């Protein structure tokens, strides 16, 4: 894993380039390189975390033998050896054993269509001297980040926004229009960022910058919706399972290609247990697994993960997160996450990354399982509710019943349920369910169920009005079933802008490469064409994934309510983090042009008096701390 930066300036400015690299040197501590092209003014910079070909032959920026193509690359193309053989048959000679050189010559031979051959996670830029253009490419799922800044005077790109702050032409003008989305979802959805003229290159897209005319053209080369719109498979369940298992097996096998030690993040859930199980079987030796736990049993998944690890016979390391760990990290979040980011599970993800880095350089994570295999409970509930929207009488009856039941009562009822059907984090889920049933359309229902904070609450404390024309990814595609549409939206939105951002920054903060086998694009392309009745069957989500997992682990060992990566946020904010809350949510520190100060004071007092509204408090805290770090 690495960091890439670049900008265009006919005046050679290596000092600025090196400063842009230095601020994100933790992404690639093993090597650093710069390149300047006098004719075009293109500056390229690269920080390297050596994983493939540890020799100096893997140094970047990498220049083709003909001197006409130059690349900076972050990520991995796992099937590069197969593509290399194809290129060698065409006469190409390689001087390294790296995937970087394979990408560059693939582009030289096939143009931008070469992306279709790549299996992996990648963000790269190529200077094409023949066509006098700069190419930026981001992988299909968005595992690797790529940002760009463009105005009348400058074009620049980087793996992280913080590099832009080191360039004198970067204007730190806040993009206030995105704040309602941040406070609703806890992240800023692509292509937008917190700054004006600064963008995320969206997943499955590439950008071509014409150096002569200084114009940008962005093209979508892959969209998960295209596969959901294809004809559904007519194969039998057994045939589908066999094909799925073969794809999973190959996806995990490819992600073990490395010249350094590799381990697995193990939570004990279906997804990480599957990755660990297949890997343990394939390796023929003990694999390393890593887990974070909490002393509070309400949040602790470590005991279950340990049981799985013992069954698989892994070299298992667990660490119980202490309050001091959290306090040490909270004030670092604004630095590593660059823009306001509200997912509080970033804290344990950073801790488990630090734990893994002590033993390995690469860690496999299991993100993407819920979005590909139908895992989130909201999918099941909302899918059942869609018919109610066409019957006003039934809808009003259900709304009355749901609205009259307080979330704390729902929590008490849940506690009395049998363990097999008991839900974790029921209070938050029930609040989202209440918001969903009070929606006016299916699109709004899914949006509300996916929101951490009610948009009707946001307008009370935030003075910035929501620009609905800004963002339309919630719009339903008519010929995709509602349940599939929810998974597709989450795959393109929540997974990329929240989950993968969280994991990338957390792993990179300790120079650890995170790999995502369940995000192999062949998996989602296959699952998109599987009939719904095989995704959610016998009142179970992840039906097919479970059937594969049961071949490796006893069913009674893995079947449990879905938990997610939760932390005791309310407790921390009321105790150890209270001084930060009091400081950053104080009237003197709040911008009255952005916030309704009196409403935030009420929210703060209400929270400390016992209302579990920690998510809102946390989001405001994260914004305020980000603002102090990067703007004030």
VOGU-3710 file (C-alpha; in Angstrom, 3 decimals, decimal comma):
1> xxxxxxxxxx> 0,000/0,000/0,000  1,269/3,435/-0,819  0,592/7,145/-1,167  0,494/8,976/-4,476  0,464/12,711/-5,229  0,706/14,847/-8,329  0,172/18,302/-9,763  0,921/20,315/-12,904  3,261/23,298/-12,844  5,743/24,272/-15,596
11> xxxxxxxxxx> 7,955/25,643/-12,833  9,781/22,750/-11,213  8,750/22,619/-7,553  10,167/19,493/-5,943  10,056/21,000/-2,439  6,251/21,294/-2,570  6,018/17,776/-4,007  8,125/16,371/-1,176  6,021/18,216/1,417  2,866/16,698/-0,065
21> xxxxxxxxxx> 4,456/13,270/0,276  5,889/13,768/3,738  2,555/14,533/5,394  1,252/11,086/4,421  4,557/9,218/4,724  2,952/6,649/7,072  1,148/5,197/4,041  4,491/4,181/2,556  7,473/4,303/4,911  9,789/2,000/2,920
31> xxxxxxxxxx> 10,706/4,253/0,003  9,891/7,604/-1,562  10,314/8,955/-5,079  9,584/12,043/-7,192  9,404/12,775/-10,909  9,156/15,981/-12,949  8,385/16,265/-16,651  9,694/19,554/-17,979  7,526/19,671/-21,104  4,114/19,080/-19,457
41> xxxxxxxxxx> 4,932/20,345/-15,978  3,615/17,144/-14,414  4,971/16,418/-10,946  4,577/12,867/-9,579  5,340/11,693/-6,043  5,120/8,300/-4,367  5,546/6,802/-0,889  6,002/3,025/-0,895  4,949/0,279/1,487  6,845/-2,656/0,014
51> xxxxxxxxxx> 4,649/-5,770/-0,314  5,468/-7,093/-3,807  9,047/-7,192/-5,144  10,807/-5,721/-2,113  13,831/-4,750/-4,217  14,595/-1,319/-5,644  13,101/-2,468/-8,955  9,680/-1,682/-7,476  10,602/1,989/-6,973  8,074/4,582/-8,121
61> xxxxxxxxxx> 7,339/6,758/-10,013  7,940/4,057/-12,604  8,999/5,083/-16,120  8,441/2,853/-19,160  11,420/1,729/-21,186  10,322/4,029/-24,016  10,169/6,990/-21,569  6,683/7,898/-22,847  4,576/6,558/-19,956  5,030/7,194/-16,215
71> xxxxxxxxxx> 2,940/5,778/-13,365  2,337/6,269/-9,654  0,239/3,472/-8,165  -1,386/2,643/-4,835  -2,871/-0,805/-4,252  -2,550/-4,293/-5,649  -3,462/-5,994/-8,924  -3,576/-9,568/-7,703  -3,678/-11,287/-11,086  -0,714/-9,345/-12,461
81> xxxxxxxxxx> 1,337/-12,508/-13,114  -1,302/-13,791/-15,542  -1,437/-10,442/-17,344  2,358/-10,282/-17,406  2,559/-13,603/-19,247  0,114/-12,234/-21,830  2,277/-9,137/-22,307  5,484/-11,160/-22,513  3,979/-13,123/-25,407  3,442/-9,739/-27,109
91> xxxxxxxxxx> 7,153/-8,934/-26,727  7,262/-6,858/-23,551  10,353/-7,231/-21,366  10,080/-6,616/-17,628  12,797/-5,415/-15,281  10,851/-5,913/-12,017  8,533/-8,448/-10,409  5,990/-5,792/-9,438  2,388/-5,283/-10,520  3,174/-1,583/-11,137
101> xxxxxxxxxx> 5,158/-2,366/-14,276  2,403/-4,714/-15,480  -0,225/-1,960/-15,119  1,896/0,515/-17,055  2,570/-1,813/-19,984  -1,043/-2,995/-19,965  -2,042/0,627/-20,511  0,557/1,054/-23,239  -0,775/-2,036/-25,042  -4,529/-1,804/-24,509
111> xxxxxxxxxx> -5,194/1,758/-23,404  -7,578/2,548/-20,573  -9,569/-0,611/-21,393  -6,790/-2,509/-19,618  -8,693/-1,867/-16,358  -11,139/-4,585/-17,337  -8,348/-7,153/-16,925  -7,428/-6,118/-13,384  -8,566/-8,005/-10,295  -7,652/-5,960/-7,266
121> xxxxxxxxxx> -7,753/-2,686/-5,410  -6,103/0,264/-7,080  -5,767/3,990/-7,448  -3,207/5,156/-9,966  -2,212/7,962/-12,279  -0,424/7,635/-15,597  1,255/10,440/-17,533  0,729/9,617/-21,203  3,223/11,728/-23,168  1,945/10,403/-26,479
131> xxxxxxxxxx> -1,568/11,816/-25,964  -0,379/14,579/-23,599  -2,844/13,628/-20,907  -2,993/12,586/-17,301  -5,097/9,544/-16,378  -6,536/8,879/-12,893  -8,199/5,519/-12,143  -9,996/4,186/-9,057  -10,998/0,555/-8,477  -14,527/-0,798/-8,806
141> xxxxxxxxxx> -15,419/-1,015/-5,111  -13,405/1,990/-3,960  -11,028/0,135/-1,649  -8,276/2,648/-2,426  -8,938/6,390/-2,094  -8,167/9,015/-4,728  -8,882/12,743/-4,447  -8,400/15,566/-6,916  -8,556/19,345/-6,749  -9,302/21,429/-9,810
151> xxxxxxxxxx> -9,876/25,146/-10,368  -8,911/27,728/-12,985  -5,288/27,718/-11,883  -4,440/24,179/-10,836  -5,050/20,453/-11,089  -3,676/18,146/-8,394  -4,406/14,715/-6,976  -3,495/12,694/-3,892  -4,342/9,590/-1,877  -5,457/11,835/0,979
161> xxxxxxxxxx> -6,728/15,415/1,156  -4,086/16,452/3,689  -1,461/16,577/0,921  -3,340/19,420/-0,771  -2,786/21,587/2,293  0,920/21,565/1,440  0,368/23,098/-1,996  0,218/26,912/-2,150  -2,595/26,911/-4,732  -5,000/24,911/-2,569
171> xxxxxxxxxx> -7,865/27,115/-1,388  -9,282/25,897/1,928  -12,836/27,050/1,270  -15,359/24,920/3,133  -18,123/23,261/1,132  -20,988/23,933/3,528  -23,593/22,292/1,286  -22,367/18,822/2,273  -22,775/19,321/6,034  -26,430/18,168/6,194
181> xxxxxxxxxx> -25,298/14,881/4,600  -22,400/14,483/7,014  -24,631/14,950/10,048  -27,217/12,548/8,624  -24,886/9,699/7,583  -21,609/10,357/9,370  -19,654/10,737/6,124  -19,555/13,016/3,094  -20,797/11,085/0,045  -18,717/10,960/-3,131
191> xxxxxxxxxx> -17,918/12,765/-5,294  -18,016/15,617/-2,779  -15,598/16,508/-0,009  -15,582/19,103/2,750  -13,752/21,562/0,456  -14,965/23,378/-2,632  -13,301/22,325/-5,909  -12,035/19,184/-4,179  -13,538/15,806/-5,075  -13,347/12,087/-4,523
201> xxxxxxxxxx> -12,901/10,186/-7,764  -15,927/7,900/-7,598  -15,639/4,126/-7,515  -15,458/2,454/-10,919  -14,512/5,724/-12,636  -11,483/7,137/-14,400  -10,563/10,752/-15,115  -8,669/12,034/-18,137  -7,039/15,460/-17,864  -6,064/17,095/-21,153
211> xxxxxxxxxx> -2,805/18,887/-20,300  -2,876/21,189/-23,331  -6,496/22,344/-22,974  -6,661/21,926/-19,162  -9,985/20,084/-19,396  -11,293/17,123/-17,375  -13,399/14,231/-18,595  -14,732/11,583/-16,171  -15,939/8,177/-17,373  -17,745/5,411/-15,489
221> xxxxxxxxxx> -16,236/2,072/-16,494  -18,050/-0,201/-13,998  -21,386/-0,044/-12,150  -22,832/-2,746/-9,911  -26,324/-1,826/-11,145  -25,462/-3,225/-14,567  -25,176/-6,703/-13,072  -28,358/-6,455/-11,026  -30,165/-5,632/-14,266  -28,976/-8,777/-16,032
231> xxxxxxxxxx> -30,982/-11,973/-16,356  -31,087/-13,975/-13,133  -29,339/-17,331/-12,975  -31,445/-20,421/-13,663  -28,908/-22,818/-12,121  -29,815/-25,018/-9,167  -28,894/-24,060/-5,624  -26,148/-26,697/-5,563  -24,685/-25,449/-8,832  -24,740/-21,834/-7,600
241> xxxxxxxxxx> -23,070/-22,831/-4,332  -20,333/-24,727/-6,147  -19,594/-21,795/-8,443  -19,696/-19,322/-5,546  -17,279/-21,394/-3,500  -14,858/-21,536/-6,422  -14,954/-17,730/-6,786  -14,468/-17,215/-3,038  -11,611/-19,685/-2,989  -9,809/-17,919/-5,841
251> xxxxxxxxxx> -10,484/-14,439/-4,423  -8,891/-15,362/-1,104  -6,067/-17,264/-2,781  -5,137/-14,239/-4,917  -5,007/-11,986/-1,874  -2,328/-14,129/-0,297  0,121/-13,071/-3,024  2,765/-11,152/-1,066  6,424/-11,207/-0,133  5,597/-10,327/3,507
261> xxxxxxxxxx> 3,562/-11,953/6,353  -0,255/-11,930/6,008  -2,942/-12,206/8,736  -6,739/-11,909/9,174  -9,000/-9,586/11,175  -11,366/-12,009/12,946  -14,564/-10,711/14,573  -16,311/-14,075/14,835  -19,060/-13,029/12,413  -19,978/-14,989/9,303
271> xxxxxxxxxx> -17,817/-12,969/6,925  -14,501/-12,930/8,783  -15,008/-16,539/9,927  -15,429/-17,599/6,298  -12,285/-15,769/5,169  -10,277/-17,238/8,065  -11,692/-20,746/7,473  -10,901/-20,889/3,762  -7,470/-19,404/4,367  -6,665/-21,821/7,200
281> xxxxxxxxxx> -7,542/-24,755/4,963  -5,517/-23,459/2,010  -2,379/-22,481/3,910  -1,564/-25,851/5,392  -0,013/-23,999/8,314  -1,268/-21,860/11,152  -2,549/-18,468/10,072  -2,481/-15,369/12,284  -5,797/-13,854/13,423  -6,448/-10,654/15,378
291> xxxxxxxxxx> -9,413/-9,487/17,471  -10,362/-6,484/19,610  -12,534/-6,945/22,703  -14,293/-4,821/25,343  -14,751/-5,511/29,045  -18,463/-4,701/28,729  -20,126/-7,931/27,487  -22,735/-5,865/25,633  -20,069/-4,832/23,111  -17,641/-7,724/23,355
301> xxxxxxxxxx> -17,298/-10,130/20,421  -13,795/-11,283/21,345  -14,886/-14,422/23,222  -16,781/-15,672/20,172  -13,871/-14,859/17,864  -11,539/-16,775/20,190  -13,798/-19,836/19,975  -13,635/-19,709/16,160  -9,855/-19,238/16,262  -9,418/-22,227/18,572
311> xxxxxxxxxx> -11,508/-24,421/16,285  -9,436/-23,353/13,261  -6,182/-23,640/15,185  -4,925/-20,141/14,331  -2,181/-18,104/15,992  -4,724/-15,863/17,652  -4,016/-12,509/19,266  -6,687/-10,584/21,125  -6,550/-7,255/22,868  -9,161/-5,743/25,165
321> xxxxxxxxxx> -9,497/-2,065/24,399  -8,837/0,211/27,371  -10,126/3,734/27,910  -6,586/5,051/27,572  -6,335/3,582/24,060  -9,449/5,448/23,050  -8,334/8,745/24,632  -4,961/8,557/22,882  -6,613/8,034/19,490  -9,590/10,401/19,533
331> xxxxxxxxxx> -7,482/13,498/19,052  -5,657/11,817/16,136  -8,847/11,079/14,177  -9,055/14,518/12,468  -5,482/14,117/11,198  -5,886/10,651/9,726  -9,398/11,100/8,326  -8,802/14,501/6,666  -12,454/15,559/6,588  -15,302/15,157/9,099
341> xxxxxxxxxx> -15,839/11,421/9,620  -18,365/10,105/12,115  -18,011/6,319/12,207  -16,875/5,774/15,813  -15,774/2,204/15,046  -12,713/3,839/13,482  -11,257/3,722/17,014  -11,251/-0,081/17,492  -10,296/-0,518/13,829  -7,171/1,557/14,433
351> xxxxxxxxxx> -6,405/-0,493/17,554  -6,781/-3,873/15,821  -4,620/-2,568/12,954  -1,896/-1,601/15,410  -2,200/-5,044/17,007  -1,841/-6,817/13,655  1,076/-4,662/12,518  3,188/-6,118/15,326  3,117/-9,480/13,514  2,192/-8,932/9,846
361> xxxxxxxxxx> 2,433/-6,365/7,050  -0,821/-7,388/5,307  -4,187/-8,090/6,962  -7,274/-9,533/5,290  -10,565/-7,928/6,277  -14,040/-9,231/5,425  -15,909/-6,069/4,489  -18,512/-6,281/1,735  -20,237/-9,444/2,913  -23,423/-7,701/4,031
371> xxxxxxxxxx> -23,770/-5,717/0,810  -23,077/-8,681/-1,486  -24,832/-11,486/0,393  -27,822/-9,645/1,918  -26,736/-9,341/5,532  -28,125/-6,146/7,054  -31,365/-6,558/9,030  -32,777/-3,393/7,432  -32,951/-5,238/4,103  -35,362/-7,826/5,467
381> xxxxxxxxxx> -37,604/-5,422/7,376  -37,838/-2,844/4,613  -38,401/-5,454/1,935  -41,428/-6,708/3,882  -42,690/-3,158/4,300  -42,633/-2,221/0,614  -46,117/-3,637/-0,023  -47,541/-1,583/2,836  -46,757/1,626/0,946  -49,493/0,750/-1,547
391> xxxxxxxxxx> -52,057/0,263/1,239  -52,650/3,459/3,227  -54,865/1,751/5,827  -52,273/-0,886/6,759  -49,561/1,728/6,712  -51,349/4,037/9,134  -52,115/1,141/11,505  -48,455/0,105/11,534  -47,252/3,701/11,940  -49,513/4,210/14,952
401> xxxxxxxxxx> -48,268/1,037/16,605  -44,588/1,671/15,929  -44,701/5,329/16,962  -46,439/4,522/20,238  -43,734/2,057/21,344  -40,744/3,773/22,924  -37,311/2,430/21,886  -36,517/1,601/25,527  -39,607/-0,625/25,659  -38,488/-2,318/22,449
411> xxxxxxxxxx> -35,111/-2,853/24,091  -36,731/-4,420/27,168  -38,833/-6,764/25,000  -35,737/-7,746/23,026  -33,960/-8,763/26,239  -36,645/-11,376/26,926  -36,392/-12,983/23,471  -34,571/-16,294/22,890  -30,875/-15,832/22,138  -31,257/-17,112/18,585
421> xxxxxxxxxx> -33,583/-14,269/17,523  -32,438/-11,564/19,946  -31,114/-8,480/18,172  -27,974/-6,570/19,115  -28,028/-2,768/19,258  -31,820/-2,969/19,145  -32,486/0,580/20,296  -30,658/2,184/17,372  -32,213/-0,266/14,917  -35,695/0,439/16,276
431> xxxxxxxxxx> -35,233/4,217/15,971  -34,193/3,773/12,328  -37,206/1,521/11,806  -39,487/4,232/13,223  -38,033/6,766/10,813  -38,478/4,339/7,929  -42,155/3,644/8,570  -42,846/7,394/8,701  -41,401/7,912/5,218  -43,354/8,933/2,134
441> xxxxxxxxxx> -41,692/6,674/-0,434  -39,552/3,560/-0,706  -36,502/5,682/-1,519  -37,027/7,873/1,528  -37,710/4,798/3,660  -34,329/3,295/2,793  -32,575/6,645/3,204  -34,091/7,084/6,670  -33,235/3,534/7,705  -29,644/4,200/6,605
451> xxxxxxxxxx> -29,348/7,477/8,529  -27,607/7,715/11,887  -29,375/10,990/12,698  -32,937/12,000/11,823  -32,854/14,731/9,171  -35,712/16,456/11,010  -33,433/16,754/14,048  -30,548/18,068/11,967  -32,490/21,111/10,763  -32,933/22,142/14,399
461> xxxxxxxxxx> -29,223/22,535/15,152  -27,757/23,093/11,661  -28,443/26,351/9,832  -27,240/25,008/6,471  -30,187/23,871/4,375  -30,021/20,548/2,539  -29,611/20,851/-1,215  -31,529/17,799/-2,428  -30,349/18,308/-6,003  -26,793/17,779/-4,814
471> xxxxxxxxxx> -27,133/14,086/-4,255  -29,476/11,604/-5,940  -27,988/8,160/-5,309  -31,075/7,119/-3,352  -33,214/7,209/-6,506  -34,649/3,782/-7,291  -33,863/2,043/-10,570  -37,202/0,706/-11,808  -36,081/-2,668/-13,153  -34,095/-3,673/-10,061
481> xxxxxxxxxx> -35,993/-5,339/-7,210  -36,211/-3,194/-4,078  -34,113/-5,552/-1,927  -31,408/-5,749/-4,587  -31,547/-1,986/-5,027  -30,841/-1,475/-1,316  -27,784/-3,723/-1,515  -26,571/-1,951/-4,659  -26,880/1,497/-3,075  -25,035/0,383/0,055
491> xxxxxxxxxx> -22,311/-1,181/-2,091  -21,739/2,088/-3,945  -22,334/4,487/-1,065  -22,077/3,352/2,561  -19,455/0,699/1,924  -17,171/2,974/-0,077  -17,558/6,289/1,727  -17,855/4,906/5,257  -16,572/1,345/5,731  -13,678/1,356/3,270
501> xxxxxxxxxx> -12,606/4,879/4,216  -12,538/3,770/7,847  -10,455/0,667/7,128  -8,055/2,375/4,720  -7,162/5,205/7,131  -7,006/2,875/10,147  -4,689/0,342/8,517  -2,558/2,970/6,820  -2,112/4,891/10,085  0,228/2,068/11,159
511> xxxxxxxxxx> 1,590/1,224/7,669  -0,490/-1,958/7,407  -1,931/-3,076/4,080  -5,587/-4,070/4,343  -7,003/-6,443/1,733  -10,671/-7,162/1,045  -11,294/-10,618/-0,513  -15,110/-10,312/-0,364  -14,841/-7,190/-2,520  -13,407/-9,097/-5,442
521> xxxxxxxxxx> -15,646/-7,735/-8,203  -16,347/-11,235/-9,488  -18,245/-11,998/-6,263  -20,721/-9,112/-6,506  -21,108/-9,628/-10,258  -22,028/-13,256/-9,572  -24,295/-12,539/-6,584  -26,159/-9,767/-8,407  -27,474/-12,412/-10,822  -28,502/-14,873/-8,085
531> xxxxxxxxxx> -32,304/-14,998/-7,509  -33,505/-13,216/-4,366  -35,028/-16,377/-2,938  -31,492/-17,779/-2,548  -30,117/-14,660/-0,869  -32,775/-14,501/1,817  -34,082/-17,989/2,523  -35,623/-19,699/5,561  -35,896/-16,227/7,124  -32,122/-15,931/6,966
541> xxxxxxxxxx> -29,923/-13,383/5,273  -26,547/-14,435/3,869  -28,114/-17,815/3,142  -25,580/-18,849/0,483  -22,576/-17,565/2,409  -23,739/-19,523/5,449  -24,015/-22,736/3,441  -20,404/-22,342/2,336  -19,274/-21,516/5,873  -21,018/-24,572/7,370
551> xxxxxxxxxx> -18,623/-26,728/5,339  -15,782/-25,382/7,443  -17,359/-24,641/10,825  -20,207/-26,310/12,790  -23,430/-24,358/12,419  -23,946/-24,091/16,177  -20,527/-22,478/16,487  -21,237/-19,560/14,164  -24,983/-18,884/14,279  -25,589/-15,836/16,470
561> xxxxxxxxxx> -27,295/-12,420/16,178  -25,442/-9,923/14,002  -23,554/-7,392/16,107  -21,377/-5,123/13,980  -18,351/-3,289/15,317  -19,888/-1,361/18,225  -18,282/0,688/20,967  -19,663/2,096/24,265  -19,980/5,561/22,725  -22,567/7,042/25,101
571> xxxxxxxxxx> -20,602/5,903/28,138  -17,317/7,293/26,820  -18,824/10,655/25,881  -20,392/11,042/29,330  -17,193/10,132/31,155  -13,682/10,030/29,680  -14,535/12,187/26,656  -16,726/14,668/28,546  -13,969/17,327/28,710  -13,711/17,264/24,910
581> xxxxxxxxxx> -17,477/17,542/24,531  -17,636/20,503/26,906  -14,744/22,210/25,127  -15,728/21,758/21,492  -19,499/22,139/21,949  -19,095/25,276/24,010  -20,821/28,372/22,648  -17,488/30,157/22,190  -16,201/27,443/19,868  -19,315/27,076/17,699
591> xxxxxxxxxx> -19,748/28,980/14,439  -23,099/30,754/14,706  -23,318/30,955/10,920  -23,398/27,157/10,825  -24,998/26,064/14,092  -28,007/26,984/16,178  -26,000/27,434/19,360  -28,986/27,265/21,709  -30,162/23,989/20,188  -26,725/22,427/20,590
601> xxxxxxxxxx> -26,656/23,529/24,205  -30,014/21,806/24,681  -28,736/18,629/22,934  -25,655/18,605/25,148  -27,618/19,090/28,388  -30,200/16,504/27,347  -27,449/14,000/26,610  -25,717/14,462/29,950  -29,114/14,129/31,661  -29,495/10,599/30,298
611> xxxxxxxxxx> -30,822/10,761/26,723  -28,730/8,375/24,625  -28,102/10,785/21,755  -24,381/10,140/21,683  -24,273/9,803/17,894  -25,315/13,436/17,346  -22,886/14,628/20,000  -20,084/12,556/18,444  -20,745/13,884/14,928  -20,671/17,489/16,127
621> xxxxxxxxxx> -17,505/16,768/18,121  -15,800/15,196/15,090  -16,708/18,175/12,916  -15,466/20,670/15,484  -12,189/18,819/16,005  -11,666/18,534/12,244  -12,319/22,254/11,815  -9,790/23,158/14,484  -7,158/20,872/12,920  -7,496/21,889/9,282
631> xx> -9,218/25,297/9,120  -8,675/27,340/12,274
//
